[in-house]
């Protein structure tokens, strides 16, 4: 899998909006990248969410590669729990946690081991060839 270089601004905006609209329940999905840039969120069939957790049915994942995971917390706490860390190890290298109030300053990115990492937000023209970036 290619190194993750960033996330498309439109994709991050989608994540923030869906996290806000599902609150107080958690939102969960998987991230797909195109040429090292996260551009897609996959919501697996059978995903269940509540105010305390979101459970994805990973066996429902089609035979595609994923860059990582994304989920929301209904509080401003965006630190990974032990359950989050377990998921990180099974689902790629780049993991986002979004917290209340679900804006551009209320999310963090972590690597598969739960260490905080940077993730640039990129202005991508989805009509342009991402290879050019």
N, C-alpha and C positions, 0 to 999 in steps of 0.2 A: 504494500500500500504506500502511496506517495505521502510525503510529509504534508501536513496541513498548514497552509500559508495564511489562511484567514477565513472569514465568513462574509458572504454577500449581505449587504445592508438590508435588502428586501427580505432575505431569509431570517435575519435577526428580528426585523420588525414583525414578521409573521409569528415568530416564536413568542415575542413579547405580547402581541395581541391575543393569541390563543391562550396564553397563560393567564392573562387578565380576564378573558371571557369565561374560563372554566373555574376561576376562583369562587369559593374557597377550596374547591377540589384541586388536586394536583393534576398537572398535564404531563404526559410522557411520550417520547418518540425517539426515533433513531435518526442519525444524521448521515447524509450521503454527500460525498464531495466529488466535484468534477475538476480534474487537474489540480488537486490540492486546495480547492476552495469549496467550503461548505455552501451548497446551493439548495439543498432539499431536506425536508423533514418527512419521515415515514411514520405513520401511525399504524401500528399493527392491529389486525382484527382481534377482538376479544380483550383489548386493553381495558382494565378496570381502574377507576380512580375514586378516591375519597378525600376527605379533609386531611388524612394522615399519610396516605401513600398512593402510588400509582403502580399497578402491576402490569407489565407487558408479557405477553405470551411469546417468548422468543422462538418457540418452535413454529410460529406462524410466519417467521421471516423467510421471504423467498430467497432463492440462491443468488444473493447479491452481496457485495461487500459493503460494509458500513464504516464510517469514519469514527463514530462514537454515538453518544446518547445525549438527550436533552430532557430535563424535567423541571417542574416548578415546585417551589415551596410556598405555602400560603402566608409565610412570614418573611421578614427581611433577612433571615438567616440563610445564607447561600453556601454554608459549609456542608461538605458531604457527610452523610451518616455512614455507619458500617454497612447497611444494606446498599447504599449508593456505591461504596467502594467495591463491593462484590460485583455489582452490575458493571462498573467501569472495567474490571478485569476481563469481562466476557464480551464486551461490545466496542472494541476499537480503541483509539488513542486520544480522542478529543471529546470531552464531556462538559456540557453546559448545565449549570443550575441557575434558574431564574427565580428571584424572590420578589415579594411585594415591595414597591408599588409597580413592578413590571415595566420599568423604563430602561433607557440605555445605560443607566448607572447601577442597575440592580441585578446584574448577572455576573457570573464568574466562569472561567474555563479551567478545567483540570485535566491532567494526563491520566493514563490508565492506573497509575499508582496513587491517585488522589492529590498529587502536587499541583499547586496552582501554576498555570502557564498563561502566557499572553496569547491573544487571538485578535489580530487586527480586523476591524470592520472595513470592508472594501466596497467601494461604489462600483458595481458591476453592471454593465449593459448586457442583459441576458441574450440579446440578439447578436452580440459580438462574440468572436471566438475567444474562449477563456485561455487557450494556449498562448495568446498574445500577451497575457499579463505576466 
